[in-house]
Amino acid sequence: MPVRVQEKPKFKIKIKRNDQVVVIAGKDAGKKGRVLRVLADKNRVLVEGVMMMKKHIKPNPQRNIKGGIAEQEATIHLSNVMLLDSDGNKTRAGVRMEGDKKIRFAKSNDAAIPEKGKKK
């Protein structure tokens, strides 16, 4: 049986969890949202309120789950989203050293992108 090897990302992923992004291509173009999850091996991101799909759910009385049709987000390719800077404009992200720390910054206005949800 052949061994399945995971593919490495084709390019460096500069979008992180909890970043604000805007969709630039596809059926949801123009929508803004927060990144919920980054799937690095597939070059995809899960964005809050974007690419909504309907999922049919079977009822399960043991787990107290009602059946029906639920809406949930599907993943979207990294090339179809762009990071938003502090002014709310589309931007690319860069990395620079400030002292001994790496800081992500928006290339459009040279402002640092805050690290949200970091535990110290």
C-alpha positions in Angstrom: 0.0 0.0 0.0 1.5 3.4 -1.0 2.3 5.9 1.7 0.4 9.1 1.4 2.6 12.1 1.7 1.1 15.5 2.7 1.9 18.2 0.2 3.7 21.3 1.5 2.1 24.7 0.9 3.1 26.1 -2.5 3.7 29.6 -1.0 4.2 31.2 2.3 0.9 31.8 4.1 0.8 35.3 5.5 -2.9 35.2 6.7 -3.3 34.0 10.3 -6.3 33.1 12.4 -8.5 36.1 13.6 -7.2 38.3 10.8 -9.8 40.5 9.0 -10.0 39.7 5.3 -12.0 40.6 2.3 -13.0 38.2 -0.5 -11.7 39.4 -3.9 -13.0 36.6 -6.2 -15.9 34.2 -6.4 -19.6 34.3 -5.6 -18.9 36.1 -2.3 -16.6 38.8 -3.7 -16.6 42.0 -1.6 -17.7 40.3 1.7 -15.5 40.9 4.7 -15.0 38.5 7.6 -12.7 37.1 10.3 -10.5 34.1 9.6 -11.7 31.2 11.8 -9.2 28.6 10.6 -6.3 28.2 8.3 -5.7 24.9 6.4 -2.1 25.3 5.4 -1.7 22.0 3.7 -4.6 22.7 1.4 -3.9 26.5 1.0 -7.5 27.3 2.2 -9.1 29.4 4.9 -12.4 29.3 6.7 -13.9 32.9 6.9 -16.8 33.8 9.1 -20.0 34.4 7.1 -18.4 33.6 3.7 -19.1 30.7 1.4 -22.2 29.5 3.3 -23.3 26.0 2.5 -26.3 24.0 3.5 -25.7 20.7 5.3 -28.3 18.1 6.0 -28.1 16.8 9.6 -29.7 13.6 10.9 -31.4 13.7 14.2 -29.6 12.0 17.1 -31.7 11.8 20.3 -28.7 10.5 22.3 -26.7 13.6 21.7 -29.8 15.9 21.8 -29.3 16.9 18.1 -32.3 18.0 16.1 -32.4 17.0 12.4 -32.8 19.4 9.6 -30.8 21.7 7.3 -28.0 23.8 8.9 -25.9 26.5 7.2 -22.2 26.5 7.8 -19.1 28.0 6.3 -17.0 26.2 3.7 -13.3 26.8 3.0 -12.2 29.3 0.4 -8.8 29.3 -1.4 -6.1 31.7 -0.1 -5.7 33.4 -3.5 -9.3 34.6 -3.2 -8.9 36.6 0.0 -6.8 39.6 0.9 -5.8 41.0 4.2 -7.4 44.3 5.5 -5.2 46.9 7.0 -6.1 49.2 9.9 -7.8 51.7 7.5 -10.0 48.9 6.0 -8.2 48.8 2.7 -6.9 45.6 0.9 -3.2 45.0 1.5 -0.4 42.6 1.4 1.4 41.5 4.5 5.1 41.8 5.1 7.4 40.8 8.0 10.1 43.0 9.5 12.3 42.8 12.6 11.6 45.3 15.4 14.3 44.7 18.0 14.5 40.9 18.4 10.8 40.2 17.4 9.2 39.6 14.0 6.4 42.0 13.3 3.8 41.6 10.6 2.9 44.8 8.8 0.5 46.0 6.1 2.4 47.1 3.0 -0.3 49.6 2.1 0.2 51.9 5.1 3.2 50.4 6.8 1.2 49.9 10.0 1.8 46.9 12.2 -0.8 44.2 12.2 -1.8 43.4 15.8 -1.6 39.8 17.0 -5.1 39.0 18.1 -5.8 36.2 20.5 -2.2 35.6 21.5 -1.7 34.0 24.9 1.4 35.1 26.8 
